[in-house]
Amino acid sequence: MSFKIDWSVYEEMRQAEISAPEEYRAHPHWLDYEKKVVSVLKQKPDQVFSLEVDGVPGWVGGGSEHRVPWKHYERYLPFVRELDQLEILKRYPTFKSRQFLDAVAEINLLHQYAGLEDGKLILDLGGGYGRVAEFLLPLFKVSYVVVDAVALSLLVAPQYIAQALKIETNSFWGKKDPVFRNHAFSVWPTWKILDVLPQADIIMNIHSLQEMGDEKCEFYFNLIDQNKKEKARIFLKNNYRYVTRNWKFPKRWKALYQNDGWPCTEGLVDGVWQDEPRTWLKVFE
Ligand SMILES: C[S@@+](CC[C@H](N)C(=O)[O-])C[C@H]1O[C@@H](n2cnc3c(N)ncnc32)[C@H](O)[C@@H]1O
């Protein structure tokens, strides 16, 4: 995929990112990482999604090269196949990446437990480049809004989805239309999350809260609790090690589904596949 980065828009976004109220800003390690990636991308913008660019991993979510065979594809496949009631695997027989397999499992679980169906408005907090939206939007007529704190994610996602799905996308730095139901895909910054949150039917977070400090997680849980629709569902999938830090979920959230048995999707530890579960998933109402 050929990718064009408008660096003047990026600088504007980066300024907004840096000057956002502290509670909406990304963790400092993200800001350093972003700086490093940007310096490489200024030379090689097309490599924004490569798995590795000069030692710097590809942008958020590990890259979108869905045809790149993942070393552990065959081991992970039976787990995903069992969940795949929507038969997404059959639609993309040549896609063999971890990013794709994760998305197939997640979309099926969103459908079974989080009320994913046509007409819903989805808020994906820390949605990266739109990894899940790429495979969800061809199946369901929904409005999908990525809300992210990092300028490079906010810049990349609307372009990636526009190119991958050949649709028009809405973004805070583009059309800037707050009527999210008019669009299949929108991207909005965290410091404007309240434009989206009260309308969302599904609020999801995948592998992003885990990277924030406990205080920020609590801040987001309370913000969601105080501003969500009464019957909104909350879909959280994060790394086991971080979740067991005792996240304080609002007391009135009722767990509808929990999966502690997700196989290792976090890669290898010391070069050895880890069979114990690494990912934790919970759906609340
Ligand atoms: C590991 S990536 C996961 C991306 C995506 N959820 C996925 O599964 O492909 C973490 C994401 O969190 C975003 N992020 C970092 N700090 C954040 C914050 N404080 N609030 C919201 N998003 C944040 C990053 O820009 C990035 O998109």
The ligand as a Tripos MOL2 file, in Angstrom:
@<TRIPOS>MOLECULE
LIG
   27    29     1     0     0
SMALL
NO_CHARGES

@<TRIPOS>ATOM
      1 C1         -0.5500   -1.6560   21.0450 C.3       1 LIG1
      2 S1         -1.4940   -0.3970   20.2110 S.3       1 LIG1
      3 C2         -3.0110   -1.2580   20.0070 C.3       1 LIG1
      4 C3         -3.7490   -0.7460   18.8330 C.3       1 LIG1
      5 C4         -5.0990   -1.4120   18.5400 C.3       1 LIG1
      6 N1         -6.0110   -1.4080   19.6760 N.3       1 LIG1
      7 C5         -4.9060   -2.8240   18.0360 C.2       1 LIG1
      8 O1         -5.2330   -3.7580   18.7900 O.co2     1 LIG1
      9 O2         -4.4500   -2.9970   16.9120 O.co2     1 LIG1
     10 C6         -1.8350    0.7990   21.5290 C.3       1 LIG1
     11 C7         -2.6570    2.0240   21.0660 C.3       1 LIG1
     12 O3         -2.9490    2.8800   22.1790 O.3       1 LIG1
     13 C8         -2.8130    4.2400   21.7860 C.3       1 LIG1
     14 N2         -2.6260    5.0240   23.0190 N.ar      1 LIG1
     15 C9         -1.5180    5.2090   23.7590 C.ar      1 LIG1
     16 N3         -1.7900    5.9560   24.8450 N.ar      1 LIG1
     17 C10        -3.1210    6.2380   24.8220 C.ar      1 LIG1
     18 C11        -4.0170    6.9560   25.6970 C.ar      1 LIG1
     19 N4         -3.6040    7.5440   26.8150 N.pl3     1 LIG1
     20 N5         -5.3280    7.0140   25.3490 N.ar      1 LIG1
     21 C12        -5.7720    6.4070   24.2070 C.ar      1 LIG1
     22 N6         -4.9710    5.7260   23.3530 N.ar      1 LIG1
     23 C13        -3.6630    5.6380   23.6570 C.ar      1 LIG1
     24 C14        -1.6580    4.2140   20.7870 C.3       1 LIG1
     25 O4         -1.6340    5.3020   19.9050 O.3       1 LIG1
     26 C15        -1.9820    2.9140   20.0380 C.3       1 LIG1
     27 O5         -2.8890    3.1680   18.9940 O.3       1 LIG1
@<TRIPOS>BOND
     1     1     2 1
     2     2     3 1
     3     2    10 1
     4     3     4 1
     5     4     5 1
     6     5     6 1
     7     5     7 1
     8     7     8 2
     9     7     9 1
    10    10    11 1
    11    11    12 1
    12    11    26 1
    13    12    13 1
    14    13    14 1
    15    13    24 1
    16    14    15 ar
    17    14    23 ar
    18    15    16 ar
    19    16    17 ar
    20    17    18 ar
    21    17    23 ar
    22    18    19 1
    23    18    20 ar
    24    20    21 ar
    25    21    22 ar
    26    22    23 ar
    27    24    25 1
    28    24    26 1
    29    26    27 1
@<TRIPOS>SUBSTRUCTURE
     1 LIG1         1 GROUP 0 **** ****
